[in-house]
Amino acid sequence: MSTSEVTVRVIDAQPILYIRRDVVPTQLQAFYSECFQKLFGYGMQKGLAIAGNPMARYIRTGLGIWTVDAVLPLNEPAAGEGEMEAGFLHGGAVAVATHGGTYESLPETHAVIESWVRNNGHQVLGENWEWYITDPGQHPDPADWKTEVYWPLAE
């Protein structure tokens, strides 16, 4: 596992479609597999301009059940349908680090960012998210996987 240096970026609000569910953490992989397939299928069917690889947004985490969004980034806002909702990811200042390695070790990168936020006098504003830069289907070796981790900051 590797984590890049934490940096602050100012980003535009990102239009998204998402599916939100309550999930037991051990079931996240099955949740993402099902929901990303639905989101990409809907995006292709509707001819939506997809803005990159899928994301996950963490609404509530804890020891038991988590509330998580499977997210499809879009170039332009679009209407949701059924359990797919339309919205935006946070625009403004974010603390960002790039995680290299398995998804199971992502909590370590989140901990690095959380420590950085505390040690640099920032406040978190909203839910954090992960942007899966590398497609494991095209790069099966987890050593090659890259994930950007975003924590929105109060300005």
ZINORNOR-V630164 format. One record per residue. RES is the residue in three letters. PHI is phi as a letter, one per 20 degrees, with the letter a starting at -180 (NA if undefined). NEAR is the number of other C-alpha atoms within 8 Angstrom. Layout:
res=[RES	RES]
phi=[PHI	PHI]
near=[NEAR	NEAR]
//
This chain:
res=[MET	SER	THR	SER	GLU	VAL	THR	VAL	ARG	VAL	ILE	ASP	ALA	GLN	PRO	ILE	LEU	TYR	ILE	ARG	ARG	ASP	VAL	VAL	PRO	THR	GLN	LEU	GLN	ALA	PHE	TYR	SER	GLU	CYS	PHE	GLN	LYS	LEU	PHE	GLY	TYR	GLY	MET	GLN	LYS	GLY	LEU	ALA	ILE	ALA	GLY	ASN	PRO	MET	ALA	ARG	TYR	ILE	ARG	THR	GLY	LEU	GLY	ILE	TRP	THR	VAL	ASP	ALA	VAL	LEU	PRO	LEU	ASN	GLU	PRO	ALA	ALA	GLY	GLU	GLY	GLU	MET	GLU	ALA	GLY	PHE	LEU	HIS	GLY	GLY	ALA	VAL	ALA	VAL	ALA	THR	HIS	GLY	GLY	THR	TYR	GLU	SER	LEU	PRO	GLU	THR	HIS	ALA	VAL	ILE	GLU	SER	TRP	VAL	ARG	ASN	ASN	GLY	HIS	GLN	VAL	LEU	GLY	GLU	ASN	TRP	GLU	TRP	TYR	ILE	THR	ASP	PRO	GLY	GLN	HIS	PRO	ASP	PRO	ALA	ASP	TRP	LYS	THR	GLU	VAL	TYR	TRP	PRO	LEU	ALA	GLU]
phi=[NA	c	c	f	f	f	c	d	c	d	c	f	g	d	f	b	d	b	d	d	b	e	c	f	g	f	d	g	g	f	g	f	g	f	f	f	f	f	f	f	f	f	f	f	f	e	m	f	e	e	e	q	f	f	c	c	d	d	e	b	c	a	e	d	e	d	d	c	d	e	c	d	f	c	f	c	g	b	e	e	b	m	f	e	d	e	a	b	e	g	d	p	f	c	e	c	b	e	e	d	p	f	f	f	e	g	g	f	f	g	f	f	f	g	f	f	g	f	f	d	m	e	c	e	c	n	e	e	b	c	d	e	f	e	e	g	f	e	c	f	e	g	f	e	f	c	c	e	d	d	c	f	d	f	e]
near=[8	6	10	7	6	10	7	8	9	8	8	7	9	11	14	14	16	13	12	9	7	8	11	9	8	5	8	9	7	7	9	9	8	8	10	12	8	8	14	9	8	8	11	8	7	6	6	9	8	9	8	7	11	11	12	11	12	12	10	7	9	6	4	7	10	13	12	13	12	14	14	16	14	15	9	6	9	10	7	9	6	5	7	10	11	12	9	8	8	9	9	12	12	12	14	13	14	12	14	12	12	10	5	5	9	9	7	7	13	9	8	10	13	8	8	9	12	9	7	6	6	9	8	9	8	8	9	11	11	11	11	11	9	11	9	9	5	6	10	7	7	9	8	10	14	11	12	12	14	11	14	14	13	8	4]
//
